[in-house]
Amino acid sequence: MNTDTFQSLQDWLHGRHYDISQQGDQLILTRNGKTMAVVTPPDRYQVSAVDMTFNEWVEFNKCLRNIRHYLSAK
């Protein structure tokens, strides 16, 4: 998976039913309109929703991992 651009990251996340937006330096990860996490570069993660099944948690962590890859590629 190529996360070198914001658009490629957005496309990958959409395939997993997540959305991402930028507000200043922060990246806001949402799912079904609910904020799931706020990522503040370089390494601050504020998780907003922790009521998930194990499989949802695995997918959520994949999303955070790829956001981190995107930030490190910038």
RADA-V12339 format. One record per backbone hydrogen bond with DSSP energy under -1.0 kcal/mol. NH is the residue of the N-H (numbers start at 0). CO is the residue of the C=O. Records with the same first field share a line. If there is no record, write none. Layout:
# RADA-V12339
NH=CO ; CO
This chain:
# RADA-V12339
8=4
9=5
10=6
11=7
12=8
13=9
14=10
15=12
16=13
17=12
18=29
20=27
22=25
25=22
26=38
27=20
28=36
29=18
30=33
33=30
35=28
36=28
37=45
38=26
39=43
43=39
45=37
47=35
48=35
51=49
56=52
57=53
58=54
59=55
60=56
61=57
62=58
63=59
64=60
65=61
66=62
67=63
68=64
69=65
70=66
71=67
72=68
